[in-house]
Each structure stands twice: as C-alpha cells, then as structure tokens.
C-alpha cells in the first residue's frame, strides 16, 4: 500500500493523474496508469557490456570466390554475405555451420553491400568501369529467393552503400563521379546525385537519420549530408588526409574514422564536430567495425596483414591478430562472440572468437 501511495504521489507530481478531473492523462503508447508509471519509473536499459577483450582466437578459415572485397552479417545474425570482386558474385554463408548456402552471380564486380527491410533485401554496388561516361549500377537481391529484383543506375564506380535508419534511403558513394547516389529503398529507384567531393567512399547515417557522413578519401574531410532537407551537402568536417571508413556509435555521440594513408583511427565528437582522440593502427587502416558495446573497434590493417583491436576509451590499439594477405572487410556478429574478416589473398574468410577477461560474454 505504501508503495502504491508513493507511486500515486509521483504520478500526481508529473501531471499524469489530474486532481481536477480524477481521470488519468496517459501519454501515447501506455495502456493504463500502471503501465504509464512502470514506463516512467523503469530506467533505460544499460548499454550491453561484454567486458574487456583479451584476445582473438581463429576458429575457422573459409575459402570463398576470388577477391572478397567486403563482407557483412545480415541483421538476424544467421548469415554472412561476401562481395567477391573478381569472382563477380556474392556468397551467402551460414553463420553457424560456415557452409556456403548460395552463390549469386551479379553481372559485374561487387564491392560493398547493405541491407534493408530487416535483411529481406541486399543492396550491392558493382564496380563497373573507370572509363569516362560509363555508368555503374547497384543491384538489389532478395535474400530469400536469391534473385536480383532491381538494377539501379549509380555514378562511376560505386563503392560503399549504406541504408538510413528509417529504411527510406540507400546511399552509394561514387568513387570517380565525386558524388553520392540517393536511392529510394522502397521503390528501388534513383532519386538524385549529390556532389560531395573527390573520391568519396565510406558512408554512415546518424542513428536518428537526420544526417549522413561521407568520407572524402581524395581529400581530408567528412562531407555532411542533410538527409531531411533534400539530401544536400551542408558542410565538411576536417579529418586529416585519406579518410576511408566511418562508423557511428550506437548513442550517436561519436564518429570513428579510419585514415588509410597514415594508419590512424580518429574519434570525432558529433556535437562539436571536432577530433577528440587518435589511435595509431597498422599500415593502411581500412574497413572498421565496432564491437557490440562500442568499447572497441576492429580495424583491417591492410599492409600489415592483421586485424587491429582498438580500445576506444584509451584510443589505443591494444593488440593485433594475424590474417591472410590484405585483410579488407570486417563485420562483428550481433551476439558479440565473433568477428569475421575477409582477405584478398588467397580469397579467404577468417572467423575469430572474441575472448573476454574472466570468460565474460559467453
């Protein structure tokens, strides 16, 4: 009874219960006063914390078609897709058995991928041709039937593709067109091209979807795109030369950018758009993936033939794990237990078990 009284007083203080009408004033989404009280009194769930990473243990090595330029786990965590540039196909791999479930020829050289509608569709950029005037495309694959359902024109040599959090848009960075292509993710059509700067590559969206960030690899900045107001470039954020890959923290406060030429991972505060930390990685820092708790970054050190693990609080690479020649793609599994890496030579995928202090995370 005492607890009920305290709860009622709390609700009165917030105006959820009106003394003048003696009727509950519920906010949207609550089904009752009790539900409303529970919603207000229950603290936000804590960010997942797997603990301190102490090592990476190689547990599987897979052979895949030639030139696995990138790889990415599907949203449900059950399959991993590789983009095999020289094999001119993508492969879907069972995340538990490591069996190749399907090889899908795409009619070109696949570079990168992203997923929409919870993984129902895979969007794949095709390298195309570097000749002036030749337009490349992005293909859309139904991940259930493994059929190509759309081919959308992009600029010259599209590379990274990224989907907006609300599922409305997919962006493609056009390596030689100095632009991004904006695509309608529901209608499978091109909307527009947006000039961003010389040699764009990495892309990420803010968690609220209002802004997107594009690595200007031929320069020294991130291009900031206003998604809500016509997909317009609004400014640049200085990064240092040769930014290749960009990730955003789950809470949206921080950007992490891999600078290829200097082998550096930088931390950028999104509110002030200033660099707040630097970590020296290996030679040619390329694709990067954050751990599930945002405490670490896994960085492909291309010329060193290893995967670096960077502590994002200390901004320090704490150790590396040996890979095959030229690690180029990396994806962290949703359960926080494994990280997958694709290697150019001899066209392999490594599966690492993430080891935590005291056995945590298992």
ABEGO torsion letter per residue (X at the ends): XAAAAAAAAAAAAAGABBAAAGBBBBBBGBABAAAAAAAAABBBBBBBBAEBBABBBBABBBBBBBGBABBBBBAAGABBBBBBAAAGBBBBBBAAAGBBABBBBAGBBBABBBBBGGGABBBBBBAEBABBGBBBBBBBBBAAAGBBABBBBBBBGBBBBBBBAAGABBBBBBAAAGBBBBBBAAAGBBABBBBAEBGBBBBBBBAAGABBBBBBAABABBBBBBAABGGBBABBBBAEBGBABBBBBAAGABBBBBBAAAGBBBBBBAAAGBBABBBBBBBGBBBBBBBAAGABBBBBBAAAGBBBBBBAAAGBBABBBBBBBGBABBBBBAAGABBBBBBAOBGBBBBBBBBBBGGBGX
